[in-house]
């Protein structure tokens, strides 16, 4: 019964759930390198930390069977070697499973930052290149006719993937309330290659179409004299044949170790996040972060798709 309800939910919500072929993130600012290969890590903006590692676990639509589950591991390093160009290098692993379909990918990323001093601003242009395994567990599919696709063996295919992004950031000056704040923005296509995946054997054929997704990002770090800061941000998502959606978020980092954040999505989702950043307040040069994100759907029509939980950890080094 749960699988039947979920299938109906997927059919009814296909016009309002955006970018579901690429995993979403509640704490997307901790995964900017996955969203945009040109993006600079948030800990570099706030604490001038050049090397960062992180991992996340996300489970969507709690309460149903065969719902999306995503795991990621990432690393990145910003090299400021002078000469007007900084180098950003890194990569990530990702595993995503939704019912009978899933993918596992490994990506490397490289970006050049056009800037005299990347600490204060620059224009970053980046690429990510990866290998992705797409798979279908045919034994978990439901067929209308006995002996149809269910008789097909589990299938997998491996394809290359490419992502592209542009990211701009600047430390504001000139006095006033925004003096020394950091503005950032970016656009990206994390899955440039569109694919038509056909899984076939002597018993039948099953096809999946991978489409491009387009992302836009806009945000600001506003710092206070007591060591805290606020970060309003917007994440815009578009995929063909799906309405544009936007996440509006606001995060406050307390002068101590804790942060709180909240936000809304035009797709009908409420966001809540909290976490701890241990390091600077204790006199360390490095920062360890543990964050939790929660999504609640407030759609007034269609079936209830359940809530989403997300855990993120990261470690950034001076």
C-alpha angles and dihedrals in degrees: 000000000000090000091050091051091048092050091052090047092053092051094048096043099045090101096053104036108082133200095004093148086068116049117255126220132212091199092042093155088070090053101044093128090061093047095043122016090206096053123117118228117259093234090060090055096047103031108014092244111158102189122056138171128185148164134198140190121200129183119185134199096016113206098043131088124247094017125159116286121180133187125185137181120190143174135182142173131197115209116198102194097159124234095107097288127085122194126226117194133173147106146212144215121220135187121185128177128182113174109297095350128073148147139213120196142177119203138183121200135200130180138174119218114209103211143115088225117013090198091071102035148308150161113263124197116188146176132199121201123190151157117237131192113209116196142182123199097211093188089068095054122103116226128197093216124046112249093024122116092332088075091058117103122244109279137205136177132188122217136168118249134199132196129192132195146167122206130184128188135169139182106231121228140165097096128271132099094311096050111138092006118134123234120195138179139165148171126210147169104207093183108041097164115077112207138194105207115199119187111194143165135154092290100055149299135272124188137198126186119211114204135192120263124206123208134190125191132191130171150143136215110212111190128206128210091244092064098260128112143189125224121197112186143169127210114194120195131190134175127171115275091011125099117253112261131193134198115212112197139175125193129185121199110203119221087253126049105295134087134188128196140178139176151154134237126211086226087073102265133131117211129207127176138172137168150142130262110199119191124056095052088054094049096257124140091218132063130220117194132194116183138177127201130192130190124196122190115223099179111149093205135048128027124320108258095191131236133301130228126195133182122193131183128182140172122201125190131207 
